[in-house]
Amino acid sequence: MKALCWQGKKDLRCEEVPDPIIEAPRDAIVEVTSCAICGSDLHLWDGLVPTMCKGDVMGHEMMGRIVDVGKEANGSGGGLKVGDRVVVPFTIVCGECEQCRKGNYSVCRRTNRNAALGDAFFGHHTAGIFGYSHITGGYAGGQAEYLRVPYADTTLIKVPEGPSDETLLFLGDIFPTGWQAAWQCDIQPTDTVAVWGCGPVGQFALRAARMLGAERVIAIDDVPERLVMAQEGGAETIDRSQVNVLAQLNEMTRGEGPEKCIDAVGMEAHGPTPALEMIDRVMTGLKMETERPTAVREAIMACQVGGTVSIAGVYGGLANMIPLGALMNKALTIRTGQTHVQRWAKELLQRIENEEIDPAVIVTHVESLARGPEMYRKFRDKEDGCVKVVLKPR
């Protein structure tokens, strides 16, 4: 089969690799009909996430149809069958461990087959993740024609036949990621919510904040197409290239700052202060830190006293110059986490079916899988109005 394979920093190739097969009774094989390039894929492409190996298959946003199913994922026990249309969440979940029973699926205790490596990096391992380094299990990703899904009966989301792939695909990652980012804010009817980053996750976070009842949503970015898309989603916008963001937020909120702040950017943020951004770039180059945490720094400084900062952007390791003094003295609450996709899937699918939202609105480019390496660059460089890329394996 064809798959996008990581061969080193900024070296991605569409190659022929062996077709996956059933390896365990709870497995399923999915023929991928659509997959997407996620912002966090760029962190792998840029070489910022350790433990990637040459030949690793990329991708953690995908959907398709089941073409083979293990005996324990099928029938009355698992309920999956050949022909089922499914979305594949980025996290692999057993459904049985203590954290899965609590609904904390992204920290499933069983599915990371490299648990000792995860323990070494994070103190305690997280769930297995498709196409996202050996810290999270080293599982092949879904930017490919076929995908093996372990624990398929508790991982996969069955979806109806009617809506397009582009409408349903993002149930596996960025739609619930944006939703969880807003939900973690405990939004009240009088709240102003500020969202750093109008990329795909930010677009869903700002829409989720509106659906969850925020009085105002303010979105921050410097890419014109993304700012227009945010306005179409019901947000006021700040072009960070034109103003001082902290001063502008204070002006828009009577000097108090927004009650809730969402970092939808993560580890490769660009800073408002050239000197500080240069320090981050030098320190990441010297391996003294692994992130450029500009967005979370700014969110902490901007947030109203007693407010909440929700971190949806991906971070992988160590960051410097986080304003802990502001965080502590302002009595802020920080909420974080990889997304518990299966916790939100049923509700969000219902919202799609009720026509409250069509996630396809963020798609700007649909291309063949073979053009994947080129589209990674276009997405990274924000060329040609590129906000979200969907790839078609066939």
C-alpha positions in Angstrom: 0.0 0.0 0.0 1.0 3.7 -0.3 1.7 5.6 2.9 3.4 8.9 3.9 6.6 7.9 5.7 8.9 10.0 7.9 12.5 9.7 6.8 14.0 12.5 8.9 13.5 16.2 9.7 11.5 17.8 6.9 11.9 14.6 4.8 8.5 13.0 4.1 7.9 10.6 1.3 5.0 8.7 -0.3 6.2 5.1 -0.3 5.1 1.5 -0.7 4.9 -0.3 2.6 3.4 -3.7 3.6 -0.4 -3.9 4.0 -1.4 -4.2 7.7 -3.0 -7.4 8.9 -5.0 -8.6 11.9 -2.5 -9.2 14.8 -4.8 -9.5 17.8 -8.5 -10.5 18.3 -9.7 -7.0 19.0 -8.0 -5.5 15.8 -9.7 -4.2 12.7 -8.3 -3.2 9.4 -9.7 0.1 8.0 -9.5 1.1 4.3 -8.8 4.8 4.6 -11.1 7.0 2.5 -9.9 10.3 3.8 -7.1 11.6 6.1 -5.8 15.0 7.1 -2.7 16.9 8.0 -2.8 18.1 11.6 -0.8 21.0 13.0 0.8 18.6 15.4 2.0 16.5 12.5 4.1 19.5 11.6 5.9 19.1 15.0 7.0 15.6 13.8 7.9 16.9 10.4 10.0 19.7 11.9 11.9 17.2 14.1 10.7 18.6 17.4 9.2 15.3 18.8 11.8 12.7 19.8 11.8 9.0 19.1 10.6 9.1 15.5 12.2 6.4 13.4 12.9 6.3 9.7 10.0 4.7 7.8 7.4 5.6 10.5 3.9 6.0 8.8 2.5 9.4 9.7 -1.0 10.6 10.4 -3.6 10.6 13.2 -6.7 12.1 11.5 -8.4 9.5 9.3 -11.7 7.6 8.5 -12.8 4.9 6.2 -14.5 1.5 6.1 -13.7 -1.7 7.9 -12.4 -4.4 5.6 -11.3 -7.0 8.2 -12.1 -7.5 11.8 -10.8 -9.7 14.6 -13.1 -12.2 16.3 -13.3 -10.3 19.6 -14.1 -6.9 17.9 -17.0 -8.4 15.9 -20.5 -9.8 16.5 -22.2 -9.5 19.8 -19.0 -8.9 21.7 -17.5 -6.0 19.8 -20.2 -5.0 17.4 -18.0 -4.2 14.4 -18.4 -5.7 11.0 -16.9 -5.5 7.6 -18.4 -2.5 5.7 -18.9 -0.3 8.7 -18.1 3.3 8.1 -15.9 4.6 10.9 -13.9 7.6 12.1 -10.6 6.7 13.8 -9.8 8.7 16.9 -6.1 9.6 17.3 -6.0 7.8 20.7 -6.2 4.0 21.1 -8.3 3.1 24.1 -8.9 -0.2 25.9 -12.2 0.8 27.5 -11.5 -1.2 30.6 -8.8 0.4 32.6 -9.4 2.8 35.5 -8.8 5.9 33.4 -11.0 4.7 30.5 -13.8 4.0 33.0 -13.5 7.6 34.2 -13.7 8.9 30.6 -10.1 10.0 30.6 -9.4 8.1 27.4 -6.2 9.9 26.3 -4.4 8.5 29.3 -5.6 4.9 28.9 -3.2 2.7 30.9 -3.1 -0.3 28.5 -2.7 0.8 24.9 0.8 2.4 24.9 3.0 -0.6 24.0 6.1 1.5 24.8 4.9 2.4 28.3 8.4 2.4 29.8 9.5 5.0 27.3 6.5 7.1 28.0 7.2 6.8 31.7 10.7 8.0 31.2 9.6 11.1 29.2 6.5 12.2 31.1 6.7 10.5 34.5 3.8 8.3 33.6 2.8 7.1 30.1 -0.2 8.2 28.2 -2.4 6.3 25.7 -1.2 4.8 22.5 -1.5 7.3 19.6 -1.5 6.6 15.9 1.4 8.0 13.9 2.9 10.0 16.7 6.3 8.8 17.7 7.5 5.8 19.8 6.8 7.7 23.1 3.1 6.9 22.4 3.5 3.4 21.2 5.1 3.6 17.8 1.8 2.7 16.0 1.6 3.2 12.2 -0.5 6.2 11.3 -3.4 6.7 8.9 -1.9 8.8 6.1 -2.0 5.6 4.1 -4.4 3.4 2.2 -5.0 1.0 5.1 -4.7 1.1 8.9 -4.6 -1.5 11.6 -6.7 -0.4 14.6 -5.9 -2.2 17.9 -8.7 -2.3 20.5 -11.0 -1.5 17.6 -14.3 -2.2 19.4 -13.6 0.5 22.0 -11.5 2.9 19.8 -13.5 3.3 16.6 -16.5 5.6 16.2 -19.2 4.2 13.8 -20.7 7.0 11.7 -23.8 7.2 9.4 -23.7 7.0 5.6 -25.1 10.4 4.7 -22.7 13.1 5.6 -19.5 13.6 3.5 -16.1 12.5 4.8 -15.1 16.1 5.2 -18.0 16.7 7.6 -17.2 13.6 9.7 -13.5 13.2 9.5 -12.6 15.8 12.2 -14.6 13.9 14.9 -11.5 11.9 15.4 -9.3 14.8 16.6 -9.6 18.5 16.0 -13.4 19.0 16.5 -13.4 17.3 19.9 -10.0 19.0 20.7 -11.5 22.4 20.2 -14.7 21.4 22.1 -12.7 20.1 25.1 -10.6 23.2 25.1 -13.8 25.3 25.5 -15.5 22.8 27.8 -12.5 23.0 30.2 -13.1 26.7 30.6 -16.4 26.1 32.4 -17.9 29.0 30.3 -20.5 31.2 32.0 -23.0 33.3 30.1 -21.2 36.6 30.8 -17.7 35.3 29.9 -15.3 36.7 27.3 -13.2 33.9 25.8 -9.9 34.7 24.1 -8.5 32.1 21.7 -4.9 32.2 20.6 -4.5 30.7 17.1 -7.1 30.5 14.3 -5.8 27.3 12.8 -8.1 24.3 12.7 -8.1 23.6 16.4 -8.7 27.3 17.1 -11.5 27.5 14.6 -13.3 24.7 16.5 -12.5 26.1 19.9 -14.0 29.5 19.1 -17.1 27.9 17.6 -17.4 25.6 20.6 -17.1 28.6 23.0 -20.0 30.2 21.2 -22.1 27.0 21.3 -21.3 26.6 25.1 -22.7 30.1 25.7 -19.8 32.6 25.8 -21.0 36.2 25.6 -18.0 37.1 23.5 -15.2 35.3 21.7 -12.0 37.0 20.6 -9.7 35.2 18.3 -6.0 36.1 17.9 -3.9 35.4 14.8 -2.0 37.1 12.0 -3.1 35.1 8.9 -5.8 37.0 7.0 -7.7 33.9 5.8 -7.8 32.5 9.3 -9.1 35.7 10.8 -11.9 35.9 8.2 -12.8 32.3 9.0 -12.9 33.1 12.7 -15.2 36.1 12.1 -17.5 33.8 10.1 -17.5 31.5 13.2 -18.8 34.3 15.4 -15.6 35.7 16.8 -14.2 39.2 17.1 -10.6 39.2 15.9 -7.2 40.7 16.7 -4.5 40.8 14.1 -1.5 40.3 16.3 0.8 41.7 13.6 -0.8 45.1 13.9 -1.3 45.7 17.7 0.0 44.7 21.1 -2.3 41.8 22.0 -2.3 42.3 25.8 -3.1 46.0 25.5 -5.8 45.4 22.9 -7.5 42.7 25.0 -7.4 45.0 28.0 -9.0 47.8 25.9 -11.7 45.4 24.7 -12.5 44.1 28.3 -12.6 47.3 30.4 -9.0 46.7 31.6 -9.9 43.4 33.2 -8.8 40.9 30.6 -10.8 37.9 29.3 -12.2 35.5 31.9 -11.2 32.5 29.9 -8.2 32.0 27.6 -7.5 29.1 25.2 -4.0 28.3 23.8 -4.8 26.6 20.5 -1.3 27.0 19.1 1.2 24.9 21.1 4.9 24.4 20.8 5.7 26.3 17.6 4.2 29.6 18.4 5.6 32.8 17.0 6.2 35.6 19.5 5.3 39.3 19.6 8.8 40.2 20.9 11.5 39.4 18.4 14.2 39.1 21.1 12.2 36.6 23.1 11.3 34.5 20.1 15.0 34.5 19.1 15.9 33.2 22.6 13.4 30.4 22.2 14.7 29.5 18.8 18.3 29.4 20.1 17.3 27.3 23.1 15.3 24.8 21.0 18.3 24.6 18.6 20.6 23.8 21.5 18.1 21.3 22.9 17.7 23.4 26.1 14.0 23.5 25.6 11.7 21.8 23.2 8.9 24.4 22.7 8.3 28.0 21.8 5.6 28.7 24.4 4.7 32.2 23.3 0.9 31.6 23.2 0.6 30.1 26.7 2.8 32.9 28.2 0.6 35.5 26.6 -2.6 33.8 27.7 -1.4 33.7 31.3 -0.5 37.4 31.3 -3.8 38.3 29.6 -6.2 36.3 31.6 -8.4 38.0 34.1 -7.6 37.3 37.8 -9.4 34.2 39.0 -9.8 33.1 35.4 -9.0 29.9 33.5 -6.3 29.1 30.9 -7.1 26.0 28.8 -4.2 24.5 26.8 -5.2 22.6 23.7 -2.0 23.3 21.7 0.4 20.3 21.8 3.5 20.5 23.9 6.1 17.8 24.0 8.8 18.5 26.7 10.4 21.5 28.3 9.7 25.2 28.1 11.4 28.2 29.7 10.3 31.6 30.9 6.7 30.5 31.8 5.3 33.4 34.0 4.6 31.2 37.1 4.4 34.3 39.3 1.5 35.6 37.3 -0.1 32.2 37.2 0.1 31.8 41.0 -0.6 35.4 42.1 -3.6 35.9 39.8 -5.2 32.7 41.1 -5.5 31.2 37.7 -6.7 27.7 36.9 -4.8 25.8 34.2 -6.6 22.9 32.4 -4.8 20.8 29.8 -4.7 17.4 28.2 -4.8 15.4 25.0 -8.4 15.0 24.0 -10.7 12.3 25.3 -12.2 11.9 21.9 -14.6 9.0 22.8 -16.1 11.1 25.6 -17.4 13.7 23.2 -18.0 11.8 20.0 -21.7 11.0 20.5 -22.7 14.5 21.4 -20.7 16.1 18.6 -22.0 13.7 16.0 -25.5 14.7 17.2 -24.6 18.4 16.8 -23.5 17.7 13.2 -26.7 15.8 12.4 -28.7 18.6 14.0 -26.9 21.0 11.6 -25.6 23.1 14.5 -22.1 22.9 12.8 -20.6 21.6 9.7 -16.9 20.8 10.4 -16.2 20.8 6.6 -16.2 24.7 6.7 -12.5 24.7 7.7 -11.3 22.5 4.7 -9.5 24.6 2.1 -7.5 22.0 0.2 -8.4 18.4 -0.9 -5.5 16.5 -2.6 -4.2 13.1 -3.3 -2.1 11.2 -0.8 0.8 11.3 -3.3 0.9 15.1 -2.9 1.2 14.8 0.8 4.8 15.9 1.1 4.1 19.0 -0.9 0.9 19.8 1.1 2.9 19.5 4.4 5.0 22.4 3.2 2.1 24.4 1.9 0.2 23.9 5.2 3.3 24.8 7.3 4.0 28.0 5.2 0.3 28.9 5.1 0.5 29.3 1.3 -2.5 29.6 -1.0 -4.9 30.3 1.9 -4.2 26.9 3.3 -6.1 26.3 6.6 -6.8 22.6 6.5 -5.7 19.8 4.1 -7.6 16.6 3.5 -5.8 13.8 1.6 -7.4 11.1 -0.4 -5.5 7.8 -0.6 -7.4 6.6 -3.7 
